[in-house]
Amino acid sequence: MVENTGSIDALLQEERSFPPPADFAARANMSDPEIYARAAADPEGFWAGLAGELDWFQQWDTVLEWDAPFAKWFVGGKLNVSYNCIDRHVKNGRRNKAAIVWEGEPGDWQVYTYGDLLREVCRFANGLKSLGVGKGDRVTIYLPMTPELPIAMLACARIGAPHSVVFGGFSAESLRDRINDSQSKLLITADGGYRRGGIVPLKQNADDSLEGSPSIEKAVVLRRTGSADDKMVAGRDIWWHDLVQGQPQTCEPEPMDSEDMLFLLYTSGTTGKPKGIVHSSGGYLLGVQATAKWVFDLKEDDIYWCTADIGWVTGHSYIVYGPLANGATTVMYEGSPDYPDRDRFWDVVAKYGVTILYTAPTAIRTFMRWGEDYPRRHDLSTLRLMGTVGEPINPEAWVWYWQHIGGGNCPVVDTWWQTETGSIMISPLPGLTTLKPGSATKPFPGIEAEILDEAGQPVGPGGGGYLIVKRPWPSMLRNIYGDPERFKETYWSRYDGIYFTADGARRDDDGYFWLLGRVDDVINVSGHRIGTMEVESALVDNLKVAEAACIGKDHEVKGQAIVAFVTLKDQVAMSADVVTELKAHVAGKIGAMARPDDIYFAAELPKTRSGKIMRRLLRDVAEGRALGDTTTLADPAVVDSLKAQYGDEE
């Protein structure tokens, strides 16, 4: 657990706060401070009220059936997610409103209105039916960030076929594992996708994976790059454009039970075997619709951009289902933030007049390192709200984002949630919440989160422990596909009937939550348990540091020693003096027990394409071990360089 030590006290010293701007609060979708008390007094009534904002084909009989750890929400209710994301908006006057604004990395672009989206989803849904795909059949989707990805997801939802989206950066072996675990009937892929001016060979990976995936009957292939026309397998592969040619432009949505599976999404597990997280139709859609509306304060004229990849849950919830359920305009971008130059994100914001931006702390720290000149090239004045997602954000990165991207005018909503939770769990409500840099602030109304010690007792203000959720919530995971025992063991065995997040956290005197990262990212130094995020925040607080990642290395005396990998700002030279300065800086910010034993300089840190730092690989480097799986890295050469530079050190 995370104990109440000086390391946690360091975060408590953050004194900056930012109340909601008066004009923002006056227009906010939620500005009633009593909402928290009302939701706590009657959680089921609260969620039922929000569920009334969705379109149901049949009303539910019971709001919640809870037989821990298995929950059923809106029992007896029937709806269709695709209908809620498209049809009802077309019927309510949004036919000609932009639903998806897409830009490809080479500069091509396309806008789909809600009317366009309905037509294309219906055509593809009918194409799926023509291939024998029906209700309950699993469909694996392995596509680049093109509009066909959400179209495929919504078409699956329309006919009741659960989709399993596999991130385009995964290898053939990883794709095969996910296909075989889900026993998917159909694979939807592309010849390739663009990344940093090159082509990601999706079709080749798909072909390699299908050599060991006997459940797949057909593969639908999108022609994106023109790079795989000679790789089509007769009798198995069919081009997307051929499949939809001549298909009817209408397809009746399948009435789905609220508890029917909407999708599977695989997430890594400690055993190495990926876990297929099962999400329902009604509860999941409610969670993402409500949180997108209140956390992002979505308005009719907003241009909303979540920069994540749809291969991860953030993209599912806050590129596709959450924004579209609200009838919003959602932006998609295919490629890298630094191609052809480091201002590509800011070019997209300015070009399309983005008003809401949701991105990762890792990206923000990268932008900090690149400097303010790149965002200054573009007019970012359309932005009115910004968010962060994926990992805890250190206060200095939060303030830089607020100041240099938002111009000091935009509230920043720091959100905590997981693949398993389906939707945002802890976040400011920007019309209500006074913001503190580095804190996700308070649980969303209706979410009962707590911080417990090893014995299951709540810790007081300033104390650290395990973040848990005491009550069921609509968008919660329903199971691990095909493995209910693993579901119970992984998430519900530490505390009886309580969801265990595996994240450490602490709460301050105002009741704000401060996330400290995964509990396995806590370093035990001579009995002092120190969160890696705390040391990283202290390092990034130094003006010479652009980014930092910390891990624990085995130490024969201390148990573990802290090792820091540091990326310096562009004009700062690596030297022994800088190492000494940074060690002293951390000790000054947190305490002597947090002083890193080793500081390694890294031109880049190893990250997945979704922006998460792969600390597991940094441990391999620091311990001198053979590198683990690097298939999900954005650039595998980064970790190879670190291994060559530091891997043989004692």
C-alpha positions as CSV (number, residue, x, y, z in Angstrom):
1,M,0.0,0.0,0.0
2,V,0.9,3.7,-0.2
3,E,1.7,4.8,3.3
4,N,1.4,8.3,4.9
5,T,5.1,9.2,4.4
6,G,6.9,12.3,3.5
7,S,6.7,11.2,-0.1
8,I,3.0,11.7,-0.2
9,D,3.2,14.9,1.8
10,A,5.1,16.4,-1.1
11,L,2.0,16.4,-3.3
12,L,-0.1,17.9,-0.5
13,Q,2.0,21.1,-0.8
14,E,0.4,22.0,-4.2
15,E,-1.3,25.2,-3.3
16,R,-2.4,26.6,-6.7
17,S,-6.1,26.5,-7.4
18,F,-8.3,27.6,-10.3
19,P,-12.0,28.2,-9.7
20,P,-14.4,27.9,-12.7
21,P,-14.5,31.1,-14.7
22,A,-17.8,32.9,-14.0
23,D,-18.9,33.0,-17.7
24,F,-18.1,29.3,-18.1
25,A,-20.0,28.3,-14.9
26,A,-23.0,30.3,-16.0
27,R,-23.3,28.3,-19.2
28,A,-22.2,24.9,-17.9
29,N,-24.2,21.7,-18.4
30,M,-23.9,21.0,-14.7
31,S,-23.4,23.8,-12.2
32,D,-25.6,22.6,-9.3
33,P,-23.4,21.8,-6.3
34,E,-26.2,19.7,-4.8
35,I,-25.9,17.1,-7.5
36,Y,-23.3,15.1,-5.5
37,A,-25.6,14.8,-2.4
38,R,-28.6,13.9,-4.5
39,A,-26.7,11.2,-6.3
40,A,-25.3,9.8,-3.1
41,A,-28.7,9.7,-1.4
42,D,-30.3,7.8,-4.2
43,P,-27.7,6.3,-6.6
44,E,-30.2,4.1,-8.5
45,G,-32.6,6.9,-8.9
46,F,-29.8,9.2,-10.1
47,W,-28.7,6.8,-12.8
48,A,-32.2,6.0,-13.8
49,G,-32.9,9.7,-14.4
50,L,-29.8,9.9,-16.7
51,A,-30.8,6.7,-18.5
52,G,-34.1,8.5,-19.4
53,E,-32.0,10.7,-21.8
54,L,-31.3,7.6,-24.0
55,D,-33.9,6.2,-26.4
56,W,-35.2,2.8,-25.3
57,F,-37.3,0.4,-27.4
58,Q,-38.6,-1.1,-24.2
59,Q,-38.4,0.3,-20.7
60,W,-36.6,-1.5,-17.9
61,D,-38.3,-3.3,-15.0
62,T,-35.5,-3.0,-12.5
63,V,-32.7,-0.5,-12.3
64,L,-30.1,-2.7,-10.6
65,E,-29.6,-6.3,-9.7
66,W,-26.4,-6.8,-7.7
67,D,-25.1,-10.2,-6.8
68,A,-21.5,-9.2,-6.1
69,P,-19.4,-9.2,-8.2
70,F,-22.0,-9.5,-11.0
71,A,-24.2,-6.5,-11.8
72,K,-27.2,-6.1,-14.1
73,W,-28.4,-2.6,-14.9
74,F,-31.8,-1.6,-16.4
75,V,-33.0,-5.2,-16.4
76,G,-35.6,-5.9,-19.0
77,G,-34.8,-2.7,-20.9
78,K,-34.1,-2.9,-24.7
79,L,-32.2,-0.4,-26.8
80,N,-29.7,-0.2,-29.6
81,V,-26.4,1.7,-29.3
82,S,-26.1,2.5,-33.0
83,Y,-29.6,3.9,-33.0
84,N,-28.8,6.1,-30.0
85,C,-25.6,7.4,-31.6
86,I,-27.0,8.1,-35.1
87,D,-30.7,7.6,-35.9
88,R,-32.2,9.7,-33.1
89,H,-30.0,12.6,-34.0
90,V,-31.0,12.4,-37.7
91,K,-34.7,12.4,-36.6
92,N,-34.1,15.3,-34.2
93,G,-32.7,17.8,-36.8
94,R,-29.0,16.9,-36.9
95,R,-29.0,15.1,-40.3
96,N,-26.8,17.7,-41.8
97,K,-24.6,18.3,-38.7
98,A,-21.0,17.1,-38.8
99,A,-20.7,13.9,-36.8
100,I,-17.1,12.9,-37.7
101,V,-14.4,15.3,-39.0
102,W,-11.5,13.2,-40.1
103,E,-8.0,14.1,-41.2
104,G,-5.4,11.6,-42.5
105,E,-1.8,11.9,-41.9
106,P,-1.0,12.7,-45.5
107,G,-3.4,15.7,-45.3
108,D,-6.5,14.1,-46.8
109,W,-9.7,14.9,-45.0
110,Q,-13.4,14.1,-44.9
111,V,-16.5,15.2,-43.0
112,Y,-19.4,12.8,-42.3
113,T,-22.7,14.3,-41.3
114,Y,-25.1,12.3,-39.1
115,G,-27.0,11.6,-42.3
116,D,-23.8,10.3,-44.1
117,L,-22.9,8.3,-41.0
118,L,-26.3,6.6,-40.9
119,R,-26.1,5.7,-44.6
120,E,-22.6,4.2,-44.4
121,V,-23.2,2.3,-41.1
122,C,-26.4,0.8,-42.7
123,R,-24.6,-0.2,-45.9
124,F,-21.8,-1.9,-43.9
125,A,-24.2,-3.5,-41.5
126,N,-26.0,-5.1,-44.4
127,G,-22.6,-6.1,-45.8
128,L,-21.8,-7.9,-42.6
129,K,-25.2,-9.7,-42.7
130,S,-24.4,-10.8,-46.2
131,L,-21.3,-12.5,-44.9
132,G,-23.3,-14.4,-42.3
133,V,-22.6,-12.2,-39.3
134,G,-25.5,-12.0,-36.9
135,K,-26.4,-11.2,-33.3
136,G,-23.9,-12.6,-30.8
137,D,-21.1,-13.2,-33.4
138,R,-17.8,-11.6,-32.4
139,V,-16.0,-9.4,-35.0
140,T,-12.4,-8.4,-34.6
141,I,-11.5,-5.0,-36.0
142,Y,-7.9,-4.2,-36.9
143,L,-7.9,-0.8,-38.7
144,P,-6.0,2.4,-38.8
145,M,-7.6,5.7,-37.5
146,T,-9.9,6.1,-40.5
147,P,-13.6,6.8,-40.5
148,E,-14.3,3.2,-41.4
149,L,-13.2,2.2,-37.8
150,P,-16.2,3.9,-36.0
151,I,-18.4,2.9,-39.0
152,A,-17.5,-0.7,-38.5
153,M,-18.0,-0.5,-34.7
154,L,-21.5,1.1,-35.1
155,A,-22.4,-1.4,-37.8
156,C,-21.6,-4.2,-35.4
157,A,-23.6,-2.6,-32.7
158,R,-26.5,-2.1,-35.1
159,I,-26.8,-5.9,-35.8
160,G,-25.9,-7.0,-32.3
161,A,-22.5,-8.4,-33.1
162,P,-20.0,-7.6,-30.3
163,H,-16.8,-6.0,-31.7
164,S,-13.2,-6.5,-30.5
165,V,-11.1,-3.6,-31.7
166,V,-7.4,-4.5,-31.7
167,F,-5.0,-1.5,-31.7
168,G,-3.2,-1.2,-35.1
169,G,0.2,-1.2,-33.3
170,F,-0.2,-4.7,-32.1
171,S,1.8,-7.5,-33.7
172,A,0.4,-10.4,-35.7
173,E,0.9,-12.7,-32.6
174,S,-1.0,-10.3,-30.4
175,L,-3.8,-10.0,-32.9
176,R,-4.0,-13.8,-33.2
177,D,-4.2,-14.2,-29.4
178,R,-7.2,-11.8,-29.3
179,I,-9.0,-13.4,-32.2
180,N,-8.6,-16.9,-30.8
181,D,-9.7,-15.9,-27.3
182,S,-12.8,-14.2,-28.6
183,Q,-13.4,-16.9,-31.3
184,S,-14.2,-14.1,-33.8
185,K,-16.1,-15.0,-36.9
186,L,-14.9,-12.1,-39.1
187,L,-11.8,-9.9,-39.3
188,I,-12.0,-6.3,-40.5
189,T,-8.6,-4.8,-41.5
190,A,-6.9,-2.6,-44.0
191,D,-4.0,-2.8,-46.4
192,G,-2.2,-0.4,-44.2
193,G,-2.2,2.9,-42.4
194,Y,0.0,5.9,-42.4
195,R,2.4,6.7,-39.5
196,R,5.2,9.3,-39.6
197,G,5.2,9.2,-43.4
198,G,5.5,5.4,-43.6
199,I,3.0,2.6,-44.0
200,V,2.0,0.3,-41.1
201,P,1.6,-3.2,-42.8
202,L,-1.8,-4.1,-41.3
203,K,-2.7,-6.6,-44.1
204,Q,0.6,-8.5,-43.7
205,N,0.1,-8.7,-39.9
206,A,-3.5,-9.8,-40.4
207,D,-2.4,-12.5,-42.9
208,D,0.2,-13.8,-40.5
209,S,-2.2,-13.9,-37.6
210,L,-4.9,-15.7,-39.6
211,E,-2.5,-18.6,-40.2
212,G,-3.4,-19.7,-36.7
213,S,-6.9,-18.3,-36.3
214,P,-9.3,-21.0,-37.5
215,S,-12.5,-19.3,-36.3
216,I,-12.2,-16.5,-38.9
217,E,-14.3,-17.2,-41.9
218,K,-13.9,-14.0,-43.9
219,A,-11.7,-10.9,-43.8
220,V,-12.9,-7.5,-45.0
221,V,-10.1,-5.3,-46.2
222,L,-10.2,-1.5,-46.5
223,R,-8.0,-0.1,-49.3
224,R,-6.2,2.8,-47.6
225,T,-2.7,2.9,-48.9
226,G,-2.8,0.8,-52.1
227,S,0.0,-1.3,-50.7
228,A,-1.6,-4.8,-50.6
229,D,-3.5,-5.4,-53.8
230,D,-1.4,-8.5,-54.4
231,K,-2.1,-9.9,-50.9
232,M,-5.8,-10.6,-51.2
233,V,-6.6,-14.3,-50.5
234,A,-9.2,-15.7,-52.8
235,G,-12.3,-17.1,-51.1
236,R,-11.5,-15.4,-47.8
237,D,-10.7,-11.7,-48.4
238,I,-13.2,-9.2,-49.7
239,W,-12.6,-5.5,-50.3
240,W,-14.6,-3.1,-48.2
241,H,-15.7,-1.1,-51.3
242,D,-16.9,-4.3,-53.0
243,L,-18.8,-5.4,-49.9
244,V,-20.8,-2.2,-49.6
245,Q,-21.4,-1.8,-53.3
246,G,-25.2,-2.1,-53.9
247,Q,-26.1,-2.7,-50.3
248,P,-29.4,-1.1,-49.1
249,Q,-28.9,2.2,-47.3
250,T,-31.3,1.3,-44.5
251,C,-30.8,-1.4,-41.9
252,E,-33.2,-1.8,-38.9
253,P,-31.4,-1.7,-35.6
254,E,-31.5,-4.9,-33.6
255,P,-33.3,-4.4,-30.2
256,M,-30.6,-5.4,-27.7
257,D,-31.1,-6.2,-24.0
258,S,-29.5,-3.7,-21.8
259,E,-27.1,-6.4,-20.6
260,D,-26.2,-7.8,-24.0
261,M,-22.5,-7.4,-24.8
262,L,-21.6,-4.4,-26.9
263,F,-17.9,-5.0,-27.1
264,L,-14.8,-6.8,-25.9
265,L,-11.6,-4.9,-25.3
266,Y,-8.4,-6.6,-24.3
267,T,-6.1,-5.2,-21.7
268,S,-2.9,-6.5,-20.3
269,G,-2.8,-8.8,-17.3
270,T,-0.1,-9.7,-14.8
271,T,-0.1,-13.3,-16.0
272,G,0.8,-12.2,-19.6
273,K,-2.5,-13.4,-21.1
274,P,-4.6,-10.4,-22.2
275,K,-8.0,-10.0,-20.4
276,G,-11.1,-9.6,-22.6
277,I,-13.0,-7.0,-20.8
278,V,-16.8,-7.3,-21.4
279,H,-18.9,-4.2,-21.6
280,S,-22.7,-4.1,-21.8
281,S,-25.0,-2.1,-24.1
282,G,-27.2,0.0,-21.8
283,G,-25.0,0.6,-18.8
284,Y,-21.9,1.4,-20.9
285,L,-23.7,3.8,-23.2
286,L,-25.3,5.6,-20.2
287,G,-21.9,6.0,-18.6
288,V,-20.1,7.5,-21.6
289,Q,-23.1,9.7,-22.6
290,A,-23.5,11.2,-19.1
291,T,-19.8,11.8,-18.5
292,A,-19.1,13.2,-21.9
293,K,-22.0,15.7,-21.4
294,W,-21.0,16.9,-18.0
295,V,-17.2,16.5,-17.8
296,F,-16.6,18.0,-21.3
297,D,-19.6,20.3,-21.1
298,L,-20.5,19.4,-24.7
299,K,-22.6,22.0,-26.5
300,E,-24.3,21.9,-29.8
301,D,-21.7,24.0,-31.6
302,D,-18.6,22.3,-30.0
303,I,-15.8,20.8,-32.1
304,Y,-14.5,18.1,-29.8
305,W,-11.2,16.3,-30.3
306,C,-9.9,13.3,-28.3
307,T,-6.4,12.6,-29.6
308,A,-6.4,8.9,-28.4
309,D,-6.4,5.9,-30.7
310,I,-9.7,4.0,-30.9
311,G,-7.8,0.8,-30.3
312,W,-7.8,1.8,-26.6
313,V,-10.8,2.4,-24.4
314,T,-10.4,6.1,-24.4
315,G,-11.1,6.1,-28.1
316,H,-14.1,3.8,-27.7
317,S,-15.7,5.9,-25.1
318,Y,-14.6,9.5,-26.0
319,I,-14.1,9.5,-29.7
320,V,-17.0,7.3,-30.7
321,Y,-19.7,6.4,-28.3
322,G,-19.7,9.3,-25.8
323,P,-19.6,12.2,-28.2
324,L,-21.9,10.6,-30.8
325,A,-24.5,9.6,-28.1
326,N,-24.6,13.4,-27.3
327,G,-25.0,14.4,-31.0
328,A,-21.6,16.1,-30.9
329,T,-19.0,16.7,-33.7
330,T,-16.0,14.5,-33.0
331,V,-12.6,14.9,-34.7
332,M,-10.4,12.0,-35.7
333,Y,-6.7,12.2,-36.8
334,E,-4.8,9.3,-38.3
335,G,-1.2,10.0,-37.7
336,S,1.6,11.2,-35.5
337,P,1.7,14.6,-33.6
338,D,5.2,15.3,-35.1
339,Y,4.6,14.7,-38.8
340,P,5.4,16.5,-40.9
341,D,6.4,18.8,-38.0
342,R,6.0,19.1,-34.3
343,D,3.0,21.5,-34.7
344,R,0.6,19.0,-36.4
345,F,-1.8,18.9,-33.4
346,W,-2.0,22.7,-33.2
347,D,-2.5,22.8,-37.0
348,V,-5.5,20.5,-36.5
349,V,-6.9,22.5,-33.7
350,A,-6.7,25.7,-35.7
351,K,-7.9,24.3,-39.0
352,Y,-11.1,22.8,-37.6
353,G,-11.7,25.3,-34.8
354,V,-11.5,22.7,-32.1
355,T,-13.1,23.9,-28.9
356,I,-12.5,20.9,-26.6
357,L,-9.2,19.0,-26.5
358,Y,-8.6,15.7,-24.6
359,T,-5.1,14.3,-24.6
360,A,-2.5,12.4,-22.5
361,P,0.0,13.8,-19.9
362,T,2.8,12.1,-21.9
363,A,1.9,14.1,-24.9
364,I,1.7,17.3,-22.9
365,R,5.2,16.6,-21.5
366,T,6.5,16.0,-25.0
367,F,5.0,19.3,-26.1
368,M,6.7,21.0,-23.2
369,R,10.0,19.6,-24.3
370,W,9.5,20.8,-27.8
371,G,8.8,24.3,-26.5
372,E,6.2,27.0,-27.0
373,D,7.2,28.1,-30.5
374,Y,5.1,25.3,-32.1
375,P,1.8,26.1,-30.6
376,R,2.5,29.8,-31.1
377,R,2.4,29.2,-34.9
378,H,-1.3,28.6,-34.7
379,D,-4.5,30.3,-33.5
380,L,-5.7,28.2,-30.6
381,S,-8.2,30.7,-29.3
382,T,-11.2,28.5,-30.2
383,L,-10.3,26.2,-27.3
384,R,-12.6,26.6,-24.3
385,L,-12.0,23.3,-22.3
386,M,-9.1,20.9,-22.1
387,G,-8.7,17.4,-20.5
388,T,-6.1,14.9,-19.7
389,V,-6.3,11.1,-19.6
390,G,-4.2,8.0,-19.3
391,E,-2.0,8.5,-16.2
392,P,-1.6,11.0,-13.4
393,I,-0.4,14.4,-14.6
394,N,2.3,16.2,-12.7
395,P,1.4,19.8,-11.6
396,E,4.0,21.5,-13.8
397,A,2.7,19.8,-17.0
398,W,-0.9,20.7,-16.0
399,V,0.0,24.4,-15.6
400,W,2.0,24.4,-18.9
401,Y,-1.0,22.9,-20.7
402,W,-3.4,25.4,-19.1
403,Q,-1.1,28.4,-19.8
404,H,0.5,27.7,-23.3
405,I,-2.3,25.7,-25.0
406,G,-5.3,27.0,-23.3
407,G,-4.0,30.6,-23.0
408,G,-4.9,30.6,-19.2
409,N,-8.6,30.7,-20.1
410,C,-9.6,27.0,-20.3
411,P,-10.5,24.8,-17.4
412,V,-8.5,21.6,-17.4
413,V,-10.3,18.4,-16.5
414,D,-7.9,15.7,-15.3
415,T,-9.8,12.4,-15.5
416,W,-9.2,9.1,-13.9
417,W,-10.8,5.9,-15.2
418,Q,-9.8,2.5,-16.7
419,T,-10.7,0.1,-19.5
420,E,-12.6,-1.8,-16.8
421,T,-14.6,1.1,-15.6
422,G,-15.8,2.0,-19.1
423,S,-16.3,5.7,-18.4
424,I,-14.8,8.5,-16.4
425,M,-14.9,7.9,-12.6
426,I,-13.0,10.8,-11.0
427,S,-12.9,14.2,-12.6
428,P,-13.8,17.8,-12.1
429,L,-17.1,19.1,-13.3
430,P,-15.8,22.2,-15.0
431,G,-18.7,24.4,-14.1
432,L,-18.5,23.5,-10.5
433,T,-15.1,22.3,-9.4
434,T,-12.2,24.4,-8.2
435,L,-9.2,22.8,-10.0
436,K,-5.9,21.8,-8.4
437,P,-3.0,21.0,-10.8
438,G,-2.2,17.3,-10.5
439,S,-5.5,16.2,-8.9
440,A,-8.4,14.5,-10.6
441,T,-10.5,16.2,-7.8
442,K,-13.7,14.3,-7.0
443,P,-15.6,11.2,-8.1
444,F,-18.3,11.8,-10.7
445,P,-21.8,12.0,-9.0
446,G,-23.1,8.5,-8.3
447,I,-19.6,7.0,-8.0
448,E,-18.6,6.0,-4.5
449,A,-14.8,5.8,-4.4
450,E,-12.7,5.4,-1.3
451,I,-9.1,4.8,-0.2
452,L,-8.4,1.8,2.0
453,D,-5.4,0.5,3.8
454,E,-4.3,-3.2,3.8
455,A,-6.9,-4.1,6.4
456,G,-9.7,-2.5,4.4
457,Q,-10.1,0.5,6.6
458,P,-10.5,4.0,5.1
459,V,-7.4,6.2,5.5
460,G,-7.7,9.8,6.6
461,P,-6.8,13.0,4.8
462,G,-3.2,12.9,3.6
463,G,-3.0,9.1,4.0
464,G,-2.3,6.9,1.0
465,G,-3.7,3.6,0.2
466,Y,-5.6,1.6,-2.4
467,L,-8.3,3.2,-4.5
468,I,-11.5,1.2,-4.6
469,V,-15.1,1.6,-5.7
470,K,-17.7,0.6,-3.1
471,R,-20.9,0.5,-5.2
472,P,-21.6,-0.8,-8.7
473,W,-21.9,1.7,-11.5
474,P,-23.6,1.3,-14.9
475,S,-20.6,1.3,-17.2
476,M,-18.6,-1.2,-15.1
477,L,-17.1,-4.3,-16.7
478,R,-19.4,-7.3,-16.6
479,N,-16.8,-10.0,-16.8
480,I,-13.6,-11.2,-18.3
481,Y,-14.6,-13.0,-21.5
482,G,-14.8,-16.7,-20.9
483,D,-13.1,-16.5,-17.5
484,P,-15.4,-15.5,-14.6
485,E,-13.0,-16.9,-12.0
486,R,-10.2,-14.6,-13.2
487,F,-12.7,-11.7,-13.1
488,K,-13.5,-12.4,-9.5
489,E,-9.8,-13.0,-8.5
490,T,-8.4,-10.0,-10.3
491,Y,-10.9,-7.3,-9.3
492,W,-13.0,-8.5,-6.4
493,S,-10.9,-10.8,-4.2
494,R,-8.9,-8.2,-2.1
495,Y,-11.9,-6.7,-0.5
496,D,-15.2,-8.6,-0.5
497,G,-17.8,-7.1,-2.8
498,I,-15.6,-4.1,-3.5
499,Y,-13.9,-3.2,-6.8
500,F,-10.1,-3.1,-6.5
501,T,-8.6,-0.7,-9.0
502,A,-4.9,-1.6,-8.4
503,D,-4.2,2.1,-8.3
504,G,-2.7,4.0,-5.3
505,A,-4.2,7.3,-4.2
506,R,-4.5,9.7,-1.4
507,R,-7.1,12.4,-0.5
508,D,-6.4,15.9,0.8
509,D,-8.3,18.0,3.3
510,D,-10.7,19.2,0.7
511,G,-11.6,15.6,-0.2
512,Y,-9.8,15.8,-3.5
513,F,-8.3,12.6,-4.9
514,W,-4.6,12.5,-6.0
515,L,-3.8,9.4,-8.1
516,L,-0.3,7.9,-7.5
517,G,-0.2,5.4,-10.3
518,R,-0.4,1.6,-10.2
519,V,0.4,0.0,-6.9
520,D,3.1,-2.0,-8.6
521,D,4.6,1.4,-9.5
522,V,5.3,2.0,-5.8
523,I,8.9,1.7,-4.8
524,N,9.9,0.4,-1.4
525,V,13.1,2.1,-0.3
526,S,14.2,1.1,3.2
527,G,10.6,0.7,4.3
528,H,9.5,4.0,2.7
529,R,6.9,3.4,0.0
530,I,7.4,6.1,-2.7
531,G,5.1,6.5,-5.7
532,T,7.0,6.8,-9.0
533,M,4.7,9.6,-10.0
534,E,5.8,11.7,-7.1
535,V,9.5,11.3,-8.0
536,E,8.7,12.0,-11.6
537,S,6.8,15.2,-10.7
538,A,9.7,16.4,-8.6
539,L,12.1,15.8,-11.5
540,V,9.9,17.5,-14.1
541,D,9.6,20.4,-11.6
542,N,13.3,21.2,-12.4
543,L,13.5,23.6,-15.4
544,K,16.1,21.5,-17.2
545,V,13.8,18.4,-17.4
546,A,11.3,17.8,-20.1
547,E,10.1,14.3,-19.0
548,A,11.0,11.6,-16.5
549,A,10.1,8.0,-15.7
550,C,11.1,6.2,-12.5
551,I,11.3,2.6,-11.6
552,G,12.5,0.5,-8.6
553,K,15.7,-1.5,-9.0
554,D,16.7,-4.3,-6.6
555,H,19.1,-3.2,-3.9
556,E,20.7,-5.5,-1.4
557,V,20.5,-3.1,1.4
558,K,17.5,-0.9,0.8
559,G,15.3,-3.5,-0.9
560,Q,14.8,-1.2,-3.8
561,A,16.6,1.8,-5.1
562,I,15.1,4.5,-7.3
563,V,16.3,4.7,-10.9
564,A,15.2,7.7,-13.0
565,F,15.3,8.0,-16.8
566,V,15.3,11.6,-17.7
567,T,14.8,13.5,-21.0
568,L,16.3,16.9,-20.8
569,K,15.0,20.0,-22.7
570,D,16.5,20.5,-26.1
571,Q,19.1,23.2,-25.1
572,V,20.4,21.4,-21.9
573,A,23.6,19.3,-22.1
574,M,23.9,16.0,-20.3
575,S,26.6,16.1,-17.5
576,A,27.5,14.8,-14.1
577,D,26.7,18.2,-12.6
578,V,23.1,17.9,-13.9
579,V,22.8,14.4,-12.3
580,T,24.0,15.9,-9.0
581,E,21.6,18.8,-9.3
582,L,18.6,16.6,-10.1
583,K,19.3,14.2,-7.2
584,A,19.4,17.1,-4.8
585,H,16.3,18.6,-6.4
586,V,14.3,15.4,-5.7
587,A,15.6,15.2,-2.2
588,G,14.6,18.8,-1.6
589,K,11.1,18.3,-3.0
590,I,10.3,15.0,-1.3
591,G,12.9,14.0,1.2
592,A,16.3,12.2,1.3
593,M,14.6,8.8,1.1
594,A,13.4,9.7,-2.5
595,R,16.8,10.7,-3.8
596,P,17.4,8.5,-7.0
597,D,20.4,6.2,-6.8
598,D,20.9,6.4,-10.6
599,I,19.8,8.9,-13.2
600,Y,20.1,7.9,-16.8
601,F,19.7,10.3,-19.7
602,A,17.4,9.3,-22.5
603,A,16.8,11.2,-25.7
604,E,13.3,9.5,-25.8
605,L,11.4,7.3,-23.3
606,P,9.9,4.1,-24.6
607,K,6.2,4.6,-25.1
608,T,3.3,2.8,-26.7
609,R,1.5,4.6,-29.5
610,S,-1.2,5.6,-27.1
611,G,1.5,7.5,-25.2
612,K,2.1,5.4,-22.1
613,I,5.6,5.0,-20.8
614,M,6.6,1.3,-20.7
615,R,8.2,1.2,-17.3
616,R,8.5,-2.6,-17.5
617,L,11.1,-2.2,-20.2
618,L,12.9,0.5,-18.2
619,R,13.2,-2.1,-15.4
620,D,14.6,-4.6,-17.9
621,V,17.3,-2.0,-18.9
622,A,18.1,-1.1,-15.3
623,E,18.3,-4.7,-14.1
624,G,20.3,-5.8,-17.1
625,R,17.7,-8.3,-18.2
626,A,16.7,-9.4,-21.7
627,L,14.0,-7.0,-23.0
628,G,10.4,-8.2,-22.8
629,D,7.8,-7.7,-25.5
630,T,8.3,-4.5,-27.4
631,T,5.6,-4.9,-30.1
632,T,3.4,-2.2,-28.7
633,L,6.1,0.5,-28.7
634,A,5.8,3.5,-31.0
635,D,9.5,3.2,-31.7
636,P,11.3,0.1,-30.6
637,A,14.7,1.7,-31.4
638,V,14.3,3.9,-28.3
639,V,14.6,1.0,-25.8
640,D,17.3,-0.7,-27.9
641,S,19.4,2.5,-27.6
642,L,18.9,2.6,-23.9
643,K,19.8,-1.0,-23.6
644,A,23.0,-0.4,-25.6
645,Q,23.9,2.6,-23.5
646,Y,23.1,1.4,-20.0
647,G,22.1,-2.3,-20.1
648,D,25.6,-3.6,-19.2
649,E,26.2,-1.3,-16.2
650,E,26.5,-2.9,-12.8
